[in-house]
Amino acid sequence: MEDENLVAYCGLYCGDCYNYTGSIADLTRDLRKELRRNKFKEAAEVMPFKEFDNYQDL
């Protein structure tokens, strides 16, 4: 049975929410770790896409 204390004001169950479970933050951390491990910063410097113009600032 789901914990009734985890029902938010929006009416949804917090236990299923990505904010409550932290899954988005965990995936973001893992992606950043993988990009660093593969030296993506160097690759982003030579990619001709404007989306990577400020990648070094991250």
C-alpha positions in Angstrom: 0.0 0.0 0.0 1.3 3.4 -0.9 2.1 5.9 1.9 -0.8 8.4 2.1 1.7 11.0 3.4 3.4 11.0 0.0 0.3 12.4 -1.8 1.2 15.9 -2.9 -1.0 19.0 -3.1 -1.2 18.3 -6.9 -2.9 15.0 -6.1 -0.2 12.8 -7.5 1.8 10.2 -5.5 5.3 11.6 -4.7 6.8 8.1 -4.7 6.4 7.9 -8.5 7.7 11.4 -9.2 11.1 11.9 -10.7 11.7 14.8 -8.3 11.1 12.7 -5.2 13.0 9.6 -6.4 15.9 11.7 -7.7 16.2 9.7 -10.9 16.7 12.7 -13.1 19.6 14.0 -10.9 21.1 10.5 -10.8 21.0 10.2 -14.6 22.4 13.7 -15.1 25.3 12.9 -12.8 26.0 9.6 -14.6 25.9 11.3 -18.0 28.3 14.0 -16.9 30.7 11.4 -15.5 30.6 9.5 -18.8 31.2 12.6 -20.9 34.2 13.5 -18.7 35.5 9.9 -18.9 35.4 10.1 -22.7 36.9 13.6 -22.9 33.8 15.0 -24.6 35.0 18.5 -23.9 37.8 18.2 -26.5 35.3 16.8 -29.0 32.8 19.6 -28.3 35.5 22.2 -29.1 35.7 21.1 -32.8 32.0 20.3 -33.4 30.4 22.8 -35.7 27.2 23.2 -33.7 26.3 26.4 -31.8 24.9 24.3 -28.9 28.4 23.4 -28.0 29.8 26.9 -28.0 29.8 27.3 -24.2 30.3 23.6 -23.3 33.6 24.4 -21.6 31.7 26.6 -19.1 29.8 23.7 -17.7 
